[in-house]
């Protein structure tokens, strides 16, 4: 309809793409992949910062019927090796800034002790095939970057291939219930789980967002979170669906965001609370013109009333959002006057989305009573990759069981009150204690470990470790050093307490409620 309309603003390199240019770039990328032999159902992994390249590659993968595997670039090499192996990715496209970690992954042999250790820590019984040359199944390593970047010896310059490719339109071969992407989330057992989304689940998710959010044809949406998050990928896809402009920085900077809002006339965005808090602490808040900004959706943690008041004073409406990777994003949304009237609520369901609150027998509970939040809609994932048991436990009778304990008031507003899975949310990142516990428990001298979240004024929550050990010489520094390389930095506990005995039930299960009551501030 509007081929010359600005579609994508890549603030990292300054590129501004019209919808026509966006599509032609996608076609070139798709032809590169086809020329390399990538076909329907093949997994293609992306380890890239937010960029036009990222989204062109995503749509290219979609057009040829392949499956995208977005990689969290905050993860350690050990964690990335597991995801690449589990997904069976045949191609890895990586930015020049990730050369070091990719070289580490590439150079690991199939019998690498590091790889085997990660598999053991993750609870995986099957070992990597002995006939595999590398620890992963990647057949082609494609490096993206500028002309001045040194290309790794084992890799091929994607730019060279792209320059040789045509921009002819391909006949799409991926449709409807064909898998479109696999997004990995941390698992309660320490094993990352890959949520499978199809062309249909994504279409219904972005249609739900477009219908529930107040969008206009002239909008300019700031894609603020990393594109390996559903909170960034779904809005970036929705921008195309709505025909609006996506403004995409390569990373977050509190000062820079105010400047971007002014320069690009940003109208809306989706962020996590820690970003909003940081943006309040810089002088640009008052110096930059942000009159174009109508609303900002906030996900990942409840929005404190102080934050709502601070932004209301600035003339910016904050909306509370509750979403999940398994739901391709949409869960509940709190908008308009209800934001102040129902402080602490996650809101009501998105359009095309049903929610219920049920007890352990699956029966609906009365308003005000606690129960598990379950979600139903055509945007819910197909299942977890290679995990039929986990899929069966999460998707039951057509409903997605979130594991979150909530209450619903008489007006139908949902309030999150607890987490059945003990998940910690730090700066918008999901952290599961079992994943950290498995790593620390392998440290010599440790006989038990419990990880819980503690309140943090900046990040919302941070992990704290309670360590039971028989080695009096063990120190906090030694534990942190042991975790480095095995866990992403944001998962490493920010505080530790060494105890003689951890509280347990008669069956040996950790009593984390006791730890919270005894050691965390009320």
C-alpha positions as CSV (number, residue, x, y, z in Angstrom):
1,X,0.0,0.0,0.0
2,X,2.8,2.4,0.9
3,X,6.1,1.1,-0.4
4,X,7.9,4.4,0.2
5,X,6.8,4.8,3.8
6,X,9.6,4.6,6.3
7,X,9.5,1.1,7.8
8,X,12.6,0.6,9.8
9,X,15.1,3.0,11.4
10,X,18.3,1.3,12.4
11,X,19.9,3.7,14.9
12,X,23.0,1.4,15.2
13,X,24.2,2.1,11.6
14,X,21.9,5.0,10.6
15,X,20.1,3.0,7.9
16,X,16.5,4.1,7.1
17,X,14.5,1.6,5.1
18,X,11.3,2.1,3.3
19,X,8.9,-0.8,3.1
20,X,10.1,-1.5,-0.4
21,X,13.7,-1.5,0.6
22,X,12.9,-3.6,3.7
23,X,11.3,-6.3,1.4
24,X,14.1,-6.2,-1.1
25,X,16.7,-6.7,1.7
26,X,14.7,-9.6,3.0
27,X,14.6,-11.1,-0.5
28,X,18.4,-10.8,-0.8
29,X,18.9,-12.5,2.5
30,X,16.4,-15.2,1.6
31,X,18.2,-15.9,-1.7
32,X,21.6,-16.2,0.2
33,X,20.1,-18.8,2.5
34,X,18.5,-20.7,-0.4
35,X,21.8,-20.7,-2.3
36,X,23.4,-22.3,0.8
37,X,20.9,-25.1,0.7
38,X,18.7,-24.0,3.6
39,X,15.2,-25.4,3.2
40,X,11.9,-25.8,4.9
41,X,12.2,-26.9,8.6
42,X,15.9,-26.1,8.9
43,X,16.9,-24.2,12.0
44,X,18.9,-21.0,11.5
45,X,20.3,-19.3,14.6
46,X,20.8,-15.5,15.0
47,X,23.4,-14.1,17.4
48,X,23.0,-10.4,16.6
49,X,22.4,-7.0,18.2
50,X,19.1,-5.3,17.2
51,X,19.5,-4.1,13.6
52,X,17.9,-4.0,10.2
53,X,20.0,-7.1,9.4
54,X,18.2,-9.0,12.3
55,X,14.7,-8.3,11.0
56,X,15.6,-8.8,7.3
57,X,17.0,-12.2,8.3
58,X,14.0,-13.1,10.4
59,X,11.6,-12.4,7.5
60,X,14.0,-14.2,5.1
61,X,13.9,-17.3,7.2
62,X,10.1,-17.1,7.3
63,X,9.8,-16.7,3.5
64,X,11.8,-19.9,2.8
65,X,10.0,-22.0,5.5
66,X,13.0,-22.4,7.7
67,X,12.9,-21.9,11.5
68,X,14.6,-19.0,13.3
69,X,16.4,-19.6,16.6
70,X,17.0,-16.2,18.2
71,X,20.0,-16.4,20.6
72,X,20.3,-14.4,23.8
73,X,23.7,-12.7,23.5
74,X,23.9,-12.3,27.3
75,X,24.3,-16.1,27.7
76,X,27.7,-17.8,28.2
77,X,29.3,-20.0,25.6
78,X,28.3,-23.1,27.6
79,X,24.6,-22.0,27.5
80,X,24.7,-21.1,23.8
81,X,26.3,-24.5,23.0
82,X,23.4,-26.3,24.6
83,X,20.8,-24.3,22.7
84,X,22.6,-24.7,19.3
85,X,22.9,-28.4,19.9
86,X,19.3,-28.9,21.2
87,X,17.8,-26.9,18.3
88,X,20.0,-28.6,15.7
89,X,20.8,-25.3,14.1
90,X,22.6,-25.8,10.8
91,X,23.6,-22.2,10.2
92,X,24.7,-19.5,12.7
93,X,24.6,-15.9,11.6
94,X,26.6,-13.8,14.1
95,X,27.6,-10.2,14.5
96,X,31.3,-9.2,14.4
97,X,31.0,-8.2,18.1
98,X,30.4,-11.8,19.1
99,X,33.4,-13.2,17.3
100,X,35.1,-14.2,20.5
101,X,32.3,-16.3,22.0
102,X,31.5,-17.8,18.6
103,X,35.1,-18.8,18.1
104,X,34.9,-20.5,21.5
105,X,31.9,-22.4,20.4
106,X,33.3,-23.4,17.1
107,X,36.6,-24.7,18.5
108,X,35.0,-27.0,21.0
109,X,35.3,-30.7,19.9
110,X,32.4,-33.1,20.3
111,X,34.0,-34.7,23.4
112,X,34.8,-31.3,25.0
113,X,34.7,-31.6,28.8
114,X,33.1,-28.2,29.0
115,X,30.2,-29.3,26.7
116,X,29.7,-32.5,28.7
117,X,29.8,-30.6,31.9
118,X,27.1,-28.2,30.7
119,X,24.9,-31.1,29.6
120,X,25.3,-32.7,33.0
121,X,24.5,-29.5,34.8
122,X,21.4,-29.1,32.6
123,X,20.3,-32.6,33.5
124,X,20.7,-34.0,29.9
125,X,21.5,-37.7,29.9
126,X,22.2,-38.0,26.2
127,X,25.8,-37.1,25.2
128,X,26.8,-35.4,22.0
129,X,27.4,-37.7,19.1
130,X,31.0,-38.9,18.9
131,X,31.1,-38.6,15.2
132,X,30.4,-34.8,15.3
133,X,33.5,-32.8,14.6
134,X,32.3,-29.8,16.7
135,X,30.3,-29.6,19.9
136,X,27.4,-28.2,17.8
137,X,25.8,-29.2,14.4
138,X,26.4,-25.9,12.7
139,X,27.5,-26.4,9.1
140,X,27.9,-22.8,8.0
141,X,29.1,-19.9,10.2
142,X,28.2,-16.5,8.6
143,X,29.6,-13.3,10.0
144,X,27.9,-10.0,9.7
145,X,29.7,-6.7,10.0
146,X,31.4,-3.8,8.3
147,X,34.1,-4.0,5.6
148,X,36.8,-3.3,8.2
149,X,35.9,-6.2,10.5
150,X,38.2,-9.2,10.4
151,X,36.2,-12.3,9.4
152,X,37.0,-15.5,11.4
153,X,38.9,-18.1,9.5
154,X,36.1,-20.7,9.9
155,X,33.4,-18.2,8.9
156,X,32.1,-16.7,5.7
157,X,31.3,-13.0,5.2
158,X,27.5,-12.7,4.9
159,X,28.0,-9.3,3.3
160,X,30.0,-10.9,0.4
161,X,27.2,-13.4,-0.1
162,X,24.5,-10.7,0.1
163,X,26.3,-8.6,-2.5
164,X,26.2,-11.5,-5.0
165,X,22.6,-12.4,-4.3
166,X,19.6,-11.1,-6.3
167,X,16.5,-9.5,-4.7
168,X,13.9,-11.4,-6.7
169,X,10.8,-12.3,-4.8
170,X,10.6,-16.0,-3.7
171,X,7.5,-18.1,-3.6
172,X,6.9,-18.5,0.2
173,X,6.9,-22.1,1.4
174,X,6.2,-21.6,5.1
175,X,2.5,-21.2,6.2
176,X,0.0,-21.4,9.0
177,X,1.0,-24.1,11.4
178,X,4.5,-24.5,10.1
179,X,7.1,-23.6,12.9
180,X,8.4,-20.1,12.4
181,X,10.8,-19.7,15.4
182,X,12.0,-21.4,18.5
183,X,12.6,-19.0,21.5
184,X,14.5,-20.5,24.4
185,X,13.5,-19.7,28.0
186,X,15.2,-20.8,31.2
187,X,13.6,-23.9,32.6
188,X,12.7,-24.7,36.2
189,X,14.9,-27.8,36.0
190,X,17.9,-25.8,34.7
191,X,17.3,-26.9,31.2
192,X,16.4,-24.2,28.7
193,X,13.2,-24.9,26.9
194,X,12.5,-23.9,23.3
195,X,9.0,-22.5,22.8
196,X,7.8,-23.2,19.3
197,X,5.8,-20.6,17.5
198,X,4.2,-21.0,14.1
199,X,3.2,-18.5,11.4
200,X,-0.3,-18.7,12.8
201,X,0.6,-18.2,16.5
202,X,2.6,-15.1,15.5
203,X,-0.1,-13.7,13.3
204,X,-2.7,-14.0,16.1
205,X,-0.3,-12.5,18.7
206,X,0.5,-9.4,16.6
207,X,-3.2,-9.1,15.6
208,X,-4.1,-9.2,19.4
209,X,-1.5,-6.6,20.2
210,X,-2.6,-4.3,17.3
211,X,-6.2,-4.5,18.4
212,X,-5.6,-4.1,22.1
213,X,-3.0,-1.3,21.9
214,X,-4.1,2.1,20.7
215,X,-2.2,2.2,17.4
216,X,-2.3,4.8,14.6
217,X,-0.9,4.8,11.1
218,X,1.5,7.6,11.9
219,X,2.9,5.8,14.9
220,X,6.7,5.4,15.4
221,X,7.3,2.5,17.8
222,X,10.6,2.3,19.7
223,X,11.7,-1.3,19.9
224,X,13.6,-1.0,23.1
225,X,14.3,-4.5,24.3
226,X,16.6,-7.1,22.6
227,X,15.1,-8.9,19.6
228,X,15.8,-12.3,21.2
229,X,13.0,-11.3,23.6
230,X,9.3,-11.8,22.7
231,X,8.8,-8.3,24.1
232,X,10.8,-6.9,21.2
233,X,10.3,-9.4,18.4
234,X,6.5,-9.4,18.6
235,X,6.2,-5.5,18.5
236,X,8.7,-5.4,15.6
237,X,6.5,-7.8,13.7
238,X,3.4,-5.9,14.7
239,X,4.9,-2.8,13.2
240,X,5.0,-4.4,9.8
241,X,1.4,-5.7,10.3
242,X,0.2,-2.2,11.1
243,X,2.3,-0.5,8.5
244,X,4.0,1.8,11.1
245,X,7.6,2.7,11.6
246,X,9.9,0.7,13.9
247,X,12.7,2.8,15.5
248,X,15.4,0.4,16.7
249,X,18.5,1.2,18.7
250,X,21.3,-1.4,19.0
251,X,21.1,-1.2,22.8
252,X,19.7,0.7,25.8
253,X,21.1,4.0,27.1
254,X,19.0,6.2,29.4
255,X,20.4,9.5,28.0
256,X,20.2,8.2,24.4
257,X,16.6,7.1,24.7
258,X,15.4,10.6,25.5
259,X,17.3,12.0,22.6
260,X,15.9,9.3,20.3
261,X,12.4,10.0,21.4
262,X,12.9,13.7,20.5
263,X,14.7,13.2,17.3
264,X,12.5,10.4,15.9
265,X,9.2,11.6,17.3
266,X,8.6,8.3,19.0
267,X,5.0,7.7,19.9
268,X,5.0,4.4,21.9
269,X,7.3,1.7,23.2
270,X,7.5,-1.4,25.4
271,X,10.1,-1.5,28.2
272,X,10.9,-3.0,31.6
273,X,10.7,-1.0,34.8
274,X,14.5,-0.7,35.4
275,X,14.8,1.2,32.1
276,X,12.1,3.7,33.1
277,X,13.8,4.2,36.5
278,X,17.2,4.9,34.8
279,X,15.6,7.3,32.4
280,X,14.2,9.4,35.3
281,X,17.7,9.9,36.7
282,X,19.2,11.8,33.8
283,X,18.8,15.5,33.0
284,X,17.7,14.7,29.4
285,X,14.3,13.8,30.9
286,X,13.7,17.6,31.2
287,X,15.9,18.8,28.3
288,X,14.5,16.7,25.5
289,X,11.1,17.2,23.9
290,X,9.1,14.0,24.4
291,X,5.7,15.4,23.6
292,X,5.2,12.9,20.8
293,X,5.3,10.0,23.3
294,X,1.7,8.9,24.0
295,X,2.1,5.7,26.0
296,X,4.7,3.2,27.1
297,X,3.8,-0.4,27.9
298,X,5.8,-1.9,30.8
299,X,6.4,-5.6,31.2
300,X,8.5,-7.9,33.3
301,X,7.5,-6.7,36.8
302,X,4.7,-4.7,38.5
303,X,5.0,-0.9,38.0
304,X,5.5,0.9,41.4
305,X,3.0,3.8,41.9
306,X,5.9,6.1,42.3
307,X,7.0,5.3,38.8
308,X,3.5,5.8,37.5
309,X,3.3,9.2,39.2
310,X,6.7,10.3,38.0
311,X,5.8,9.6,34.3
312,X,2.3,11.0,34.7
313,X,4.0,14.2,35.8
314,X,6.0,14.1,32.6
315,X,2.9,13.6,30.5
316,X,3.6,10.0,29.6
317,X,1.0,7.3,30.2
318,X,2.4,4.0,31.4
319,X,0.5,0.7,30.7
320,X,1.1,-2.5,32.7
321,X,1.6,-5.5,30.5
322,X,1.7,-9.2,31.5
323,X,3.0,-11.6,28.8
324,X,4.8,-14.8,28.3
325,X,7.2,-16.3,25.7
326,X,4.8,-19.3,25.5
327,X,2.0,-17.0,24.5
328,X,4.1,-15.1,21.9
329,X,3.7,-12.1,24.2
330,X,0.1,-11.2,24.9
331,X,-1.4,-12.1,28.2
332,X,-3.1,-9.2,30.0
333,X,-2.9,-5.4,29.7
334,X,-3.8,-2.5,32.0
335,X,-4.5,0.7,30.1
336,X,-6.1,4.1,30.4
337,X,-7.6,5.3,33.7
338,X,-7.4,1.8,35.0
339,X,-3.6,2.1,35.4
340,X,-4.1,4.5,38.4
341,X,-7.4,2.9,39.6
342,X,-6.1,-0.6,39.7
343,X,-2.5,-0.1,40.8
344,X,-0.7,-3.5,41.0
345,X,-3.0,-5.3,38.6
346,X,-1.8,-7.0,35.4
347,X,-5.1,-5.9,33.8
348,X,-7.5,-7.8,31.6
349,X,-6.9,-10.2,28.7
350,X,-5.8,-9.0,25.3
351,X,-8.3,-9.3,22.5
352,X,-8.4,-12.9,21.0
353,X,-7.2,-14.2,24.4
354,X,-9.1,-15.9,27.2
355,X,-7.9,-16.3,30.8
356,X,-9.1,-18.3,33.7
357,X,-8.0,-18.7,37.3
358,X,-8.3,-22.3,38.5
359,X,-7.5,-24.4,41.6
360,X,-5.4,-27.6,41.6
361,X,-8.3,-29.6,40.3
362,X,-8.8,-27.3,37.3
363,X,-12.0,-25.7,38.6
364,X,-12.5,-22.0,38.4
365,X,-12.0,-20.1,41.7
366,X,-14.3,-17.3,43.0
367,X,-13.2,-13.7,42.7
368,X,-10.6,-12.8,45.3
369,X,-9.4,-16.4,45.7
370,X,-6.0,-17.6,44.7
371,X,-5.5,-19.9,41.8
372,X,-3.3,-20.5,38.8
373,X,-3.6,-18.3,35.7
374,X,-4.2,-20.2,32.5
375,X,-4.5,-18.8,29.0
376,X,-6.2,-19.9,25.8
377,X,-5.8,-18.4,22.4
378,X,-4.5,-19.1,18.9
379,X,-1.3,-17.2,19.8
380,X,-0.2,-19.9,22.3
381,X,2.9,-21.9,21.4
382,X,2.8,-25.2,19.6
383,X,4.9,-26.7,22.4
384,X,8.4,-27.1,23.6
385,X,11.1,-28.3,21.2
386,X,12.1,-31.9,21.9
387,X,10.3,-31.8,25.3
388,X,7.0,-33.7,25.0
389,X,6.6,-34.2,28.8
390,X,7.2,-30.5,29.5
391,X,4.7,-29.7,26.7
392,X,2.1,-32.0,28.1
393,X,2.5,-30.5,31.6
394,X,2.2,-26.9,30.3
395,X,-0.5,-27.3,27.7
396,X,-3.4,-29.2,29.1
397,X,-6.9,-29.4,27.7
398,X,-6.2,-26.6,25.3
399,X,-5.0,-24.2,28.0
400,X,-1.5,-22.8,28.7
401,X,-0.7,-23.2,32.4
402,X,1.4,-20.2,33.3
403,X,2.5,-21.4,36.8
404,X,1.6,-17.9,38.2
405,X,-0.6,-17.6,41.2
406,X,-3.2,-14.8,40.8
407,X,-6.5,-13.5,42.0
408,X,-9.2,-11.8,39.9
409,X,-11.4,-9.1,41.4
410,X,-15.1,-8.6,40.8
411,X,-14.4,-6.5,37.7
412,X,-12.2,-9.1,36.1
413,X,-8.8,-7.5,36.7
414,X,-6.0,-9.9,37.2
415,X,-3.5,-9.5,40.1
416,X,-0.3,-11.6,40.2
417,X,0.4,-12.6,43.8
418,X,3.0,-15.3,43.6
419,X,5.0,-17.5,41.3
420,X,4.5,-21.2,41.4
421,X,7.9,-21.7,39.7
422,X,9.9,-19.5,42.0
423,X,11.1,-17.5,39.0
424,X,13.1,-14.4,39.7
425,X,12.6,-11.4,37.3
426,X,15.7,-9.2,37.2
427,X,15.7,-6.2,34.9
428,X,13.1,-7.9,32.8
429,X,15.1,-11.1,32.5
430,X,13.7,-14.4,33.8
431,X,15.9,-16.3,36.1
432,X,15.1,-19.7,37.4
433,X,16.7,-20.7,40.7
434,X,17.2,-24.4,39.8
435,X,19.5,-23.4,37.0
436,X,21.8,-21.5,39.3
437,X,21.5,-24.2,42.0
438,X,22.7,-26.9,39.7
439,X,25.9,-25.0,38.9
440,X,26.8,-24.0,42.5
441,X,26.0,-27.5,43.8
442,X,28.9,-28.8,41.7
443,X,31.4,-26.7,43.6
444,X,33.6,-28.8,45.9
445,X,32.5,-28.5,49.5
446,X,28.9,-27.4,48.7
447,X,26.3,-29.8,50.2
448,X,23.2,-27.8,49.4
449,X,22.2,-24.5,47.8
450,X,19.0,-22.5,47.6
451,X,18.4,-19.5,45.4
452,X,15.7,-16.9,46.0
453,X,15.0,-13.4,44.7
454,X,15.6,-10.4,46.9
455,X,14.1,-7.0,46.2
456,X,16.4,-4.6,44.4
457,X,15.5,-0.9,43.8
458,X,17.2,-0.9,40.4
459,X,16.6,-4.3,38.9
460,X,13.3,-5.3,40.6
461,X,14.9,-8.5,42.0
462,X,18.3,-10.0,42.1
463,X,19.3,-13.6,43.0
464,X,20.7,-14.3,46.5
465,X,22.3,-17.7,47.3
466,X,22.1,-19.6,50.6
467,X,24.9,-22.1,50.6
468,X,25.3,-25.1,52.8
469,X,28.9,-26.3,52.8
470,X,31.4,-28.3,54.8
471,X,34.4,-26.3,53.6
472,X,35.0,-23.3,55.9
473,X,37.5,-21.8,53.4
474,X,34.9,-21.3,50.7
475,X,34.3,-17.7,50.0
476,X,31.9,-15.6,48.0
477,X,34.6,-14.7,45.6
478,X,35.3,-18.4,44.9
479,X,31.7,-19.1,44.2
480,X,31.4,-16.1,41.8
481,X,34.6,-17.2,40.0
482,X,33.2,-20.8,39.7
483,X,29.9,-19.4,38.1
484,X,31.7,-17.2,35.5
485,X,31.4,-18.8,32.1
486,X,28.8,-21.3,33.3
487,X,26.1,-18.7,33.8
488,X,25.1,-15.4,32.2
489,X,26.3,-12.5,34.4
490,X,22.8,-11.5,35.4
491,X,22.2,-15.0,36.8
492,X,25.2,-15.0,39.1
493,X,24.0,-14.3,42.7
494,X,24.6,-10.7,43.9
495,X,24.6,-11.7,47.5
496,X,25.4,-14.9,49.4
497,X,25.0,-16.4,52.9
498,X,26.8,-19.5,54.1
499,X,24.7,-21.6,56.5
500,X,25.4,-24.8,58.4
501,X,22.1,-26.4,57.5
502,X,19.4,-25.4,55.0
503,X,15.8,-25.7,56.1
504,X,14.1,-28.7,54.5
505,X,10.8,-30.6,54.6
506,X,10.6,-34.2,55.8
507,X,11.0,-35.3,52.2
508,X,14.2,-33.3,51.7
509,X,12.7,-30.4,49.7
510,X,14.1,-27.0,50.4
511,X,11.8,-24.7,52.5
512,X,12.4,-21.4,50.7
513,X,9.6,-19.7,52.4
514,X,11.6,-20.0,55.7
515,X,14.6,-18.4,54.0
516,X,12.5,-15.5,52.7
517,X,10.9,-15.0,56.1
518,X,14.1,-15.1,58.0
519,X,16.5,-13.2,55.8
520,X,14.6,-11.0,53.3
521,X,13.2,-7.5,54.3
522,X,9.5,-7.4,54.6
